[in-house]
Amino acid sequence: MRRRITRKKTNPAPIPAPVVVEQTEPEIIGEDIMPFILRHEDEIIDYIKDKATKATLTSLAPLLEKLEQAVQEQQAYQAATVPAAEPAPMDYDAQLKKLQESSMVKVKEKELKIAERMNKLQVRFANIRK
């Protein structure tokens, strides 16, 4: 026969009483302040913007310093590497001539490809006619 296992009953945790939060400022003060806020709205907005900007800049200061260091290191590295012989600036005629030569080379390459394709097609047509 099997024995029944009896489990100990635990008492449920007591439900905490809801905490009532009382407002310390009555509504009358809010009505008294509203005209002041409306009169000085721009000043308040500027003050909040200034505070937010200052807080942002103080939190970003370490990152900005690291960025400046990285930029300085990059500039030092670029200054250390001697650039390859840079081509002298060309005048308009020289540039035009160079572009024309490069375009002529490209056109010739395309003409060769087209000629090869035409030869292949002619060979196929000759094979079909036989």
N, C-alpha and C positions, 0 to 999 in steps of 0.2 A: 504494500500500500504506500501511496505517496502522501507525503506530509504537505500540508498547505503552508506556503510561506506567507507570513503576515508581515505586511509592511507597516512601518511606523508612519502614522499620519502627522504631517507637518501643518502647523497653523499658517494660513496665508499671511503675507506681509500686510501690515495695516496700511490703508490708503491714506496718503498724506493729505492734510487739509489744504485747500487751495489758498494761495497767498494773494491777498488783496493789496494792490499797489494804489496808494493814494497820490493824487496829484498835489504837488506842493505849491504850484502856482495857480491861483484862481484865474478864471477866464477874464476877469476885469483888467488884469495887468496886460493880457494879450491885446485887448482893445486899446489900452493906453499907449502901447508901444507901436501899434500899426501906423499911426500918422508919422512918427519919427522914422520908421523904416521906409515908408513911402517917400519922405522928403530926402533921405540920404541913401537911396537905393544904389545909385551909381558908385558912391564911395564904398559902400559895403561890398559890392561886386568886385571893385578894384582891389580892395583889401583881401578878399578871399582868393582872387586870382594871384596876387602877390605871394600870399602864404603858400598856395599850392605850387607855384613856380619855384619858390625857394626850397620847399620840401623835396620836389622832384630833382632839382639840381644837386642838392646835398646827397640824395640817394644815388644819383648817376655820376657823381664826381669820381669815384674809383674806376668806373668803367671808362670814362672819358680819358683819364690818365693812362690807362692801359692802351687805349686806342691811339693816343698820341705817341706813346712809346713804340707801338707797332709801326706807325707811319714813319717815325724817325728811323727805325731799323730798316724798313723797306727802302727808304730814300738812301740810306748809307750803303745798302747792298747794291742798289742800282748805280750809285756813284762809283762804287768799287769795281763793278764790271765795266770794262771798256767796251763801248758800243762798237759793233763792226763798222767798217768803213761805210759811212752813210753816203748814198749817191748824192752828188751835187744837185741842187735844184735845177730843173730843166726849164727852158723857156717854152713858149707855146708851140713853136715849130718842131722842136725836138720831141715834145710829148706827142704831138699829132703824128709825126713820122713813126714813132715807136708803136703807137696804137694801131696805125695802119699796117705795120709789119706783122704785129701779133694777130690782127684780124685776117690778114692774108694767109697766115699759117693755119689758122683755124678753118678757113674756107677750103684750103687745099686738103686738109685732113678729111673734112666732110665729103669733098668731091671724091676722094679715094674710096671712102666707105661706100658711097653711092655706086661707084664704078664696080666695086667688088660685088655688091648686091645685084647689079644689072647682069654681070657675068654669070652669077649663080642662077638667076632667073632664065637667062638665055640657055644655059645648059639644061635646065629642067624642061623648058619648052622643046628643046631639041630631043630630049629623051622621050617626051610625050608624043612627038610627031613620028617617031620611029615605030 
